[in-house]
Amino acid sequence: MLFDIDGDDTLEVILGQRLYPSGRVLVFRHDGSTYPGWPQSLDYMCVATPSVADVDADGIMEICAVSYYSVYLWDKDGNTKPGWPRLNVAGGMSYAQPVLADLDDDGDIEVLHSYYSSGQNYVGIYDHDAANFPSWPQTYPGPQTYTTPVTADIDGNNLEIFGGGHIIGGPNLSARHHTGVLVSGWPVTVEMLECSPIVFDLDADGDREVLIGDNLTPGHFYAYHGDGSVVTDWPIPTTAATMVNSAAVGDVDLDGDIEIALVVLDGTVNLWTLDSIPYHGYLTDWGTFFHDIWNTGWLHPAPPQNLVITEVPHWAWLSWDANPEPDIAGYNIYRSQTSGGPYVKVNDTLITLTHYYDTPDTQNIYYYYCVTAQIKAMAESRLSNEDSTWVGIAERTSANLSPVTVLPNPFTEHVVFNAPSNAHQTVKIYDVKGSLIHELEGIGPLSWKPENTIPAGVYIVKFCSGNKTGFHKIVKLD
């Protein structure tokens, strides 16, 4: 896998080595030199790709790897973290990449992995300090699992864990809440399971679906709703077994539609297009084998926080908090005329700042906005909180704003903004470019006599009284 573990804007290469009987994890700089502190040895062969994240939220990246028997966690310089390594339950053997995700929204990251022993499969979860996560490990049907325990959100709450057994027929693909409880409608049956799932919105219903291939020749490619029911027109046929990999989803030809790629055992690359079904990165929690195209195994980025819109005539100003992840490439702006979407992306290229000025071609419309973060490895966060505003310069007054009259309008020398005698109000006057020209504040009627330097033309007046806001268009004549 690839990641910039030290923040110098160059990628390191992190890989596991079988090297019977011990195994190693190696880290190389971009120029091929060995990163200081590496390699590190394991107690048996390392057959799975390592993962990387700031597991304990100390600002330093950690590298996680599994041998057949144990789970390891080092800091970026190869120092073993306290409490690690952890021996699997019953000395079970593991072939799957460890997955790193904040399951309980407590700010640090949990470590998940699958393993097997004596005909029984398991998914184990550990806190950042190597303690067992409550209610885990959980058992799965045997005899031998290769499936990576994918994390995604299918119910709008905390993340769910999608794992699997390894039997022909019978329920073998499970979805569990982070509490260990099965999600209603699961497990489901996938014939001969070795593949790992991906999770994204397959049918433009705003919810995420779970897709996975089986290990038969000819085989099938399955899709399930969050309640475990089969998506209409699925499964679809494949020419051969999926084996130990997964599909990948994206907009390959940049036409806005979904494409799904899947490589199978006979060397065939399957590529399907879902015409007229839009691809939304913010509805793709786990879009490829090890989460993203750098194979980080880390569920990120988080949604941007604290989106706020400041309204002035003619445009909307959006601002939000910067994401904490070290590999953020930028942000995307989404807009809709309906609360909750569907949203349309506004920006053509990523926004690298944490604010944005939106000036739609069509104005005097009430818009709803959300923001997403995108990492350099292309994965996109879920949507931020939604905020909304009018965009435009036409006259409008909110329904619950105390009546305000403007006399005269048009005017030449003097204009009065009448309001109830006991109402406190602020009045801000803007030109059509959105520049503030004058500001008034007081109780009851307020008046404005423009300076001689104020030219004739159209001006926008913003009234504020308490938490109520309204706008009027006024015209100054020569």
C-alpha positions as CSV (number, residue, x, y, z in Angstrom):
1,M,0.0,0.0,0.0
2,L,1.0,3.6,-0.4
3,F,0.9,6.5,2.1
4,D,2.7,9.6,3.2
5,I,3.5,8.5,6.7
6,D,5.7,11.4,7.7
7,G,3.9,14.4,6.0
8,D,6.7,15.3,3.6
9,D,4.3,15.1,0.5
10,T,6.0,12.0,-0.9
11,L,4.5,8.5,-0.7
12,E,6.1,5.6,1.2
13,V,5.6,2.0,-0.1
14,I,4.5,-0.4,2.7
15,L,4.3,-4.1,2.1
16,G,4.2,-7.5,3.8
17,Q,6.6,-10.2,3.0
18,R,5.9,-14.0,3.5
19,L,9.6,-14.9,4.1
20,Y,8.9,-18.3,5.7
21,P,8.9,-18.9,8.6
22,S,9.0,-15.4,10.1
23,G,7.6,-12.8,7.7
24,R,8.4,-9.1,7.6
25,V,6.9,-5.7,7.0
26,L,9.0,-3.4,4.9
27,V,8.7,0.4,4.3
28,F,10.5,2.2,1.4
29,R,10.8,5.8,0.5
30,H,9.8,7.0,-2.9
31,D,13.4,6.8,-4.1
32,G,13.7,3.1,-3.1
33,S,15.7,3.6,0.1
34,T,14.6,1.9,3.3
35,Y,12.7,4.0,5.7
36,P,14.4,4.3,9.1
37,G,13.3,1.7,11.6
38,W,12.3,-0.9,9.0
39,P,11.9,-3.8,8.3
40,Q,10.1,-5.3,11.3
41,S,9.7,-9.1,11.8
42,L,6.6,-11.0,12.5
43,D,6.1,-14.4,14.3
44,Y,5.1,-16.1,11.1
45,M,4.5,-15.3,7.4
46,C,2.8,-12.0,6.4
47,V,0.4,-12.8,3.6
48,A,-1.9,-9.8,3.8
49,T,-1.4,-6.1,2.9
50,P,-0.6,-3.9,5.9
51,S,-2.9,-0.9,6.7
52,V,-2.0,2.6,7.9
53,A,-3.8,5.3,10.0
54,D,-3.4,7.4,13.2
55,V,-4.9,4.6,15.3
56,D,-4.5,6.3,18.8
57,A,-5.1,9.9,17.6
58,D,-1.7,11.1,18.7
59,G,-0.9,12.8,15.4
60,I,1.6,10.1,14.4
61,M,0.7,7.5,11.7
62,E,0.7,3.8,12.7
63,I,1.2,0.7,10.5
64,C,-0.8,-2.4,11.2
65,A,-0.1,-5.9,9.9
66,V,-1.1,-9.4,10.6
67,S,0.8,-12.7,10.5
68,Y,-1.0,-16.0,10.4
69,Y,-1.2,-15.8,14.2
70,S,-0.9,-12.3,15.5
71,V,-1.8,-8.6,15.0
72,Y,1.0,-6.0,15.1
73,L,0.9,-2.2,15.5
74,W,4.0,0.0,15.1
75,D,4.4,3.8,14.8
76,K,5.9,5.1,11.6
77,D,9.4,4.6,12.9
78,G,9.0,0.9,13.7
79,N,8.4,1.2,17.4
80,T,5.9,-1.4,18.7
81,K,2.9,0.3,20.3
82,P,2.0,-0.5,23.9
83,G,-0.1,-3.7,24.2
84,W,0.8,-5.1,20.8
85,P,1.2,-7.6,19.2
86,R,-2.0,-9.5,20.0
87,L,-2.4,-13.2,19.5
88,N,-5.5,-14.3,17.7
89,V,-8.2,-16.3,19.5
90,A,-7.2,-20.0,19.5
91,G,-4.0,-19.1,17.5
92,G,-6.2,-18.6,14.4
93,M,-4.6,-18.1,11.0
94,S,-5.3,-14.9,8.9
95,Y,-5.1,-14.1,5.2
96,A,-7.1,-10.8,5.3
97,Q,-5.8,-7.2,5.5
98,P,-6.5,-5.5,8.8
99,V,-9.2,-2.8,8.5
100,L,-8.9,0.4,10.5
101,A,-12.1,2.4,11.4
102,D,-13.7,4.4,14.2
103,L,-16.6,2.1,15.0
104,D,-18.0,3.9,18.0
105,D,-17.2,7.6,17.1
106,D,-14.9,8.1,20.1
107,G,-12.1,9.7,18.1
108,D,-9.7,6.9,18.0
109,I,-9.6,3.9,15.6
110,E,-10.4,0.2,16.1
111,V,-8.5,-2.6,14.4
112,L,-10.5,-5.4,12.7
113,H,-9.4,-8.6,11.0
114,S,-10.7,-12.0,10.1
115,Y,-9.0,-15.3,10.9
116,Y,-9.8,-19.0,11.2
117,S,-9.0,-22.0,13.4
118,S,-10.1,-25.6,13.6
119,G,-13.0,-25.2,11.1
120,Q,-14.3,-22.0,12.7
121,N,-14.0,-18.4,11.3
122,Y,-13.8,-15.3,13.4
123,V,-13.7,-11.5,13.1
124,G,-11.8,-9.9,15.9
125,I,-11.8,-6.2,16.8
126,Y,-9.3,-4.4,19.1
127,D,-9.2,-0.9,20.6
128,H,-6.1,1.2,19.9
129,D,-4.5,-0.1,23.0
130,A,-5.0,-3.8,21.9
131,A,-7.8,-4.5,24.4
132,N,-10.7,-6.5,23.0
133,F,-13.5,-4.3,21.6
134,P,-16.7,-5.1,23.5
135,S,-18.7,-8.1,22.2
136,W,-15.9,-9.2,19.9
137,P,-14.6,-11.6,18.5
138,Q,-17.7,-12.9,16.7
139,T,-17.8,-16.3,15.0
140,Y,-18.7,-17.1,11.4
141,P,-19.3,-20.3,9.5
142,G,-16.1,-22.2,8.5
143,P,-13.9,-23.8,7.6
144,Q,-11.5,-21.1,6.3
145,T,-12.1,-17.4,5.6
146,Y,-10.2,-15.0,3.3
147,T,-12.8,-12.2,3.5
148,T,-11.7,-8.8,4.7
149,P,-14.2,-7.4,7.3
150,V,-15.4,-4.4,5.4
151,T,-16.9,-1.4,7.3
152,A,-19.7,0.9,6.0
153,D,-22.8,2.7,7.2
154,I,-26.1,1.3,5.9
155,D,-28.5,2.6,8.5
156,G,-27.4,6.2,9.1
157,N,-25.9,5.5,12.5
158,N,-22.5,3.9,13.4
159,L,-20.6,1.7,11.0
160,E,-21.6,-1.9,10.3
161,I,-19.2,-4.7,9.8
162,F,-19.6,-7.0,6.8
163,G,-17.7,-10.3,7.0
164,G,-18.2,-13.8,5.8
165,G,-17.7,-17.5,6.2
166,H,-16.4,-20.0,3.7
167,I,-19.0,-22.6,3.0
168,I,-20.9,-23.8,-0.1
169,G,-24.5,-22.8,0.3
170,G,-26.1,-21.7,3.5
171,P,-26.0,-18.2,5.1
172,N,-22.4,-17.1,5.0
173,L,-22.2,-13.3,4.4
174,S,-23.0,-11.4,7.6
175,A,-23.6,-7.8,8.6
176,R,-23.3,-6.9,12.3
177,H,-23.6,-3.7,14.2
178,H,-20.4,-2.6,16.1
179,T,-22.1,-4.1,19.2
180,G,-21.9,-7.5,17.6
181,V,-25.6,-7.8,17.0
182,L,-26.7,-9.1,13.5
183,V,-28.3,-6.5,11.3
184,S,-31.9,-7.4,10.6
185,G,-32.2,-9.5,7.4
186,W,-28.6,-10.9,7.7
187,P,-26.8,-13.2,7.1
188,V,-27.4,-14.0,3.4
189,T,-26.2,-16.8,1.2
190,V,-23.3,-16.3,-1.3
191,E,-22.2,-19.6,-3.0
192,M,-18.6,-20.4,-1.9
193,L,-17.3,-17.1,-0.5
194,E,-13.7,-15.9,-0.7
195,C,-14.2,-12.4,-2.1
196,S,-14.5,-9.2,0.0
197,P,-17.5,-6.9,-0.5
198,I,-17.8,-3.3,-1.6
199,V,-20.5,-0.9,-0.4
200,F,-22.0,2.0,-2.3
201,D,-25.3,3.3,-3.7
202,L,-26.1,1.0,-6.6
203,D,-29.6,2.1,-7.6
204,A,-29.8,5.9,-6.8
205,D,-32.1,5.4,-3.8
206,G,-29.8,7.3,-1.5
207,D,-28.9,4.1,0.5
208,R,-25.8,2.0,0.2
209,E,-25.9,-1.5,-1.1
210,V,-23.5,-4.4,-0.6
211,L,-21.9,-6.2,-3.6
212,I,-19.8,-9.3,-3.6
213,G,-18.8,-12.1,-6.1
214,D,-18.8,-15.8,-5.4
215,N,-16.1,-18.4,-6.0
216,L,-17.8,-20.6,-8.5
217,T,-17.1,-21.1,-12.3
218,P,-19.2,-19.8,-13.9
219,G,-20.1,-17.6,-11.0
220,H,-22.4,-14.8,-9.9
221,F,-22.1,-11.2,-8.7
222,Y,-24.5,-10.4,-5.9
223,A,-26.0,-7.1,-4.7
224,Y,-28.0,-6.7,-1.4
225,H,-29.9,-3.9,0.1
226,G,-29.2,-2.9,3.7
227,D,-31.9,-5.1,5.0
228,G,-30.4,-8.2,3.3
229,S,-32.9,-8.3,0.4
230,V,-31.6,-8.9,-3.1
231,V,-31.4,-5.9,-5.4
232,T,-33.7,-6.2,-8.5
233,D,-32.1,-7.8,-11.5
234,W,-29.2,-9.2,-9.4
235,P,-27.2,-11.5,-9.1
236,I,-25.6,-11.2,-12.6
237,P,-23.4,-13.9,-14.1
238,T,-19.6,-13.9,-14.2
239,T,-17.4,-16.1,-16.3
240,A,-15.3,-17.5,-13.5
241,A,-14.6,-17.3,-9.7
242,T,-13.9,-14.0,-8.1
243,M,-11.3,-15.5,-5.7
244,V,-9.5,-13.4,-3.1
245,N,-10.2,-9.9,-4.3
246,S,-13.2,-7.6,-4.8
247,A,-14.9,-5.4,-7.3
248,A,-14.2,-1.7,-7.7
249,V,-16.7,1.1,-8.4
250,G,-16.3,4.5,-9.9
251,D,-17.1,6.7,-12.9
252,V,-14.5,5.3,-15.3
253,D,-15.4,7.3,-18.4
254,L,-16.4,10.5,-16.5
255,D,-19.9,10.5,-17.9
256,G,-21.5,10.6,-14.5
257,D,-22.8,7.0,-14.6
258,I,-21.6,4.1,-12.4
259,E,-19.1,1.6,-13.7
260,I,-18.2,-1.6,-11.8
261,A,-15.0,-3.6,-12.6
262,L,-14.4,-7.1,-11.5
263,V,-11.4,-9.4,-12.4
264,V,-12.2,-13.2,-12.3
265,L,-10.1,-16.3,-12.2
266,D,-10.0,-16.9,-16.0
267,G,-8.2,-13.5,-16.5
268,T,-11.4,-11.8,-17.7
269,V,-11.9,-8.2,-16.7
270,N,-15.6,-7.5,-16.4
271,L,-16.8,-3.9,-16.7
272,W,-20.4,-3.0,-16.3
273,T,-22.0,0.4,-16.9
274,L,-25.2,1.3,-15.0
275,D,-26.7,3.8,-17.5
276,S,-28.5,6.8,-15.9
277,I,-27.5,5.7,-12.4
278,P,-25.3,8.5,-11.1
279,Y,-22.1,7.7,-9.2
280,H,-21.8,9.5,-5.9
281,G,-18.6,9.3,-4.0
282,Y,-20.3,10.5,-0.8
283,L,-22.5,7.3,-1.0
284,T,-19.5,5.0,-1.4
285,D,-18.1,4.0,1.9
286,W,-15.9,1.1,0.6
287,G,-15.4,1.3,-3.1
288,T,-12.6,-1.2,-3.7
289,F,-10.6,-4.1,-2.3
290,F,-8.7,-2.3,0.5
291,H,-10.9,0.8,0.6
292,D,-9.2,3.2,-1.8
293,I,-6.7,3.1,-4.7
294,W,-3.7,3.4,-2.3
295,N,-5.0,0.3,-0.4
296,T,-4.8,2.1,3.0
297,G,-7.3,-0.2,4.7
298,W,-8.5,2.9,6.6
299,L,-12.1,4.1,6.4
300,H,-11.7,7.8,5.8
301,P,-12.1,10.8,5.3
302,A,-14.7,12.0,7.8
303,P,-17.4,14.4,6.7
304,P,-16.4,18.1,7.0
305,Q,-17.8,19.7,10.1
306,N,-19.6,22.9,10.8
307,L,-20.7,24.0,7.4
308,V,-22.1,27.6,7.7
309,I,-23.5,29.8,4.9
310,T,-23.3,33.6,5.1
311,E,-25.8,35.2,2.7
312,V,-25.3,38.5,1.0
313,P,-27.1,39.7,-2.1
314,H,-25.9,38.0,-5.3
315,W,-24.0,35.0,-3.9
316,A,-23.6,32.6,-1.0
317,W,-20.4,32.3,1.0
318,L,-19.8,28.8,2.4
319,S,-17.3,28.0,5.1
320,W,-16.4,24.9,7.1
321,D,-13.7,23.4,9.4
322,A,-10.6,21.8,7.8
323,N,-10.6,18.0,7.9
324,P,-7.9,16.6,10.2
325,E,-6.7,13.7,7.9
326,P,-3.2,14.2,6.6
327,D,-4.0,13.2,3.0
328,I,-6.9,15.5,2.2
329,A,-6.8,16.6,-1.4
330,G,-9.7,19.0,-1.2
331,Y,-13.4,19.5,-1.0
332,N,-16.5,19.2,-3.1
333,I,-19.5,21.5,-3.0
334,Y,-23.0,20.1,-3.5
335,R,-26.2,22.0,-4.1
336,S,-29.9,21.2,-4.3
337,Q,-33.3,23.0,-4.4
338,T,-34.6,20.3,-2.1
339,S,-33.6,19.6,1.5
340,G,-31.8,16.2,1.6
341,G,-31.1,16.3,-2.2
342,P,-30.6,14.9,-4.7
343,Y,-27.5,17.1,-4.9
344,V,-25.5,18.3,-7.9
345,K,-21.8,18.9,-7.6
346,V,-21.0,22.6,-8.1
347,N,-17.2,22.6,-8.5
348,D,-15.3,21.2,-11.5
349,T,-12.0,20.9,-9.7
350,L,-11.4,20.2,-6.0
351,I,-11.6,23.2,-3.6
352,T,-8.4,23.4,-1.6
353,L,-9.5,26.1,0.8
354,T,-12.2,25.8,3.5
355,H,-14.6,28.4,2.0
356,Y,-16.3,28.9,-1.3
357,Y,-18.3,31.6,-3.1
358,D,-21.2,30.3,-5.0
359,T,-22.7,32.4,-7.8
360,P,-25.3,30.3,-9.6
361,D,-26.5,31.4,-13.1
362,T,-30.1,31.2,-11.9
363,Q,-30.8,33.5,-9.0
364,N,-33.6,34.3,-6.5
365,I,-33.7,30.6,-5.6
366,Y,-33.5,29.0,-2.2
367,Y,-30.6,26.5,-2.2
368,Y,-29.5,23.7,0.1
369,Y,-25.7,23.0,0.4
370,C,-23.5,20.2,1.7
371,V,-19.7,19.7,1.5
372,T,-17.6,16.6,1.2
373,A,-13.9,15.9,1.7
374,Q,-11.8,13.9,-0.7
375,I,-8.4,12.3,-0.1
376,K,-5.5,12.0,-2.5
377,A,-6.4,8.3,-3.1
378,M,-9.8,9.5,-4.5
379,A,-12.1,8.2,-1.7
380,E,-14.8,10.8,-0.8
381,S,-16.4,11.4,2.6
382,R,-20.1,11.3,3.4
383,L,-22.0,14.6,3.3
384,S,-21.4,17.4,5.8
385,N,-24.3,19.0,7.7
386,E,-26.7,20.8,5.3
387,D,-27.1,24.5,5.4
388,S,-29.3,26.7,3.1
389,T,-29.8,30.2,1.8
390,W,-31.4,32.4,-0.8
391,V,-29.2,33.2,-3.7
392,G,-30.2,36.2,-5.8
393,I,-31.0,39.9,-5.6
394,A,-34.7,40.1,-6.1
395,E,-37.0,41.5,-3.4
396,R,-38.1,39.0,-0.8
397,T,-39.2,39.0,2.8
398,S,-39.4,36.0,5.2
399,A,-42.9,35.1,6.1
400,N,-42.4,35.8,9.8
401,L,-40.5,39.1,9.5
402,S,-42.4,42.1,10.8
403,P,-43.7,44.2,7.9
404,V,-41.2,46.8,6.6
405,T,-42.1,49.5,4.1
406,V,-39.7,51.5,2.0
407,L,-40.8,55.1,1.1
408,P,-40.4,56.4,-1.5
409,N,-39.1,53.7,-3.9
410,P,-37.7,54.8,-6.4
411,F,-36.2,57.7,-4.6
412,T,-33.8,60.5,-5.4
413,E,-32.4,62.0,-2.1
414,H,-33.9,60.3,0.9
415,V,-35.4,56.9,1.7
416,V,-37.2,55.8,4.9
417,F,-37.3,52.2,6.1
418,N,-40.5,52.0,8.2
419,A,-40.8,49.4,10.9
420,P,-42.9,49.0,14.0
421,S,-42.0,51.7,16.6
422,N,-40.8,49.2,19.2
423,A,-38.9,46.9,16.8
424,H,-35.1,46.9,16.8
425,Q,-33.7,46.5,13.3
426,T,-30.4,46.6,11.4
427,V,-30.4,47.7,7.8
428,K,-27.6,46.9,5.4
429,I,-27.5,48.4,1.9
430,Y,-25.5,46.6,-0.9
431,D,-24.8,47.4,-4.5
432,V,-25.6,44.7,-7.1
433,K,-22.0,43.4,-6.9
434,G,-22.6,42.5,-3.2
435,S,-20.5,45.3,-1.7
436,L,-21.7,46.8,1.5
437,I,-22.5,50.6,0.9
438,H,-24.1,51.6,4.2
439,E,-25.4,50.2,7.5
440,L,-28.1,51.5,9.9
441,E,-29.2,50.3,13.3
442,G,-32.0,51.4,15.6
443,I,-35.5,51.1,16.9
444,G,-38.4,51.9,14.7
445,P,-38.1,53.8,11.3
446,L,-34.6,54.4,9.9
447,S,-33.7,56.7,7.1
448,W,-30.8,57.0,4.6
449,K,-29.7,60.0,2.7
450,P,-27.0,58.7,0.3
451,E,-23.9,60.8,-0.2
452,N,-23.5,62.5,-3.5
453,T,-20.9,59.9,-4.5
454,I,-23.6,57.2,-4.5
455,P,-24.6,56.8,-8.1
456,A,-28.1,56.1,-9.4
457,G,-29.0,52.4,-9.8
458,V,-30.4,49.3,-8.1
459,Y,-29.5,48.6,-4.4
460,I,-30.4,45.7,-2.1
461,V,-31.5,46.3,1.4
462,K,-31.1,43.5,4.0
463,F,-33.3,43.9,7.1
464,C,-32.6,41.9,10.3
465,S,-34.8,41.9,13.4
466,G,-33.9,39.3,16.0
467,N,-33.3,36.1,14.1
468,K,-35.6,37.2,11.2
469,T,-34.2,38.4,7.9
470,G,-35.7,39.9,4.8
471,F,-34.6,41.7,1.6
472,H,-36.0,44.6,-0.5
473,K,-34.8,46.0,-3.8
474,I,-34.6,49.8,-4.0
475,V,-33.9,52.1,-6.9
476,K,-32.1,55.4,-6.7
477,L,-32.9,57.9,-9.4
478,D,-30.7,60.8,-10.6
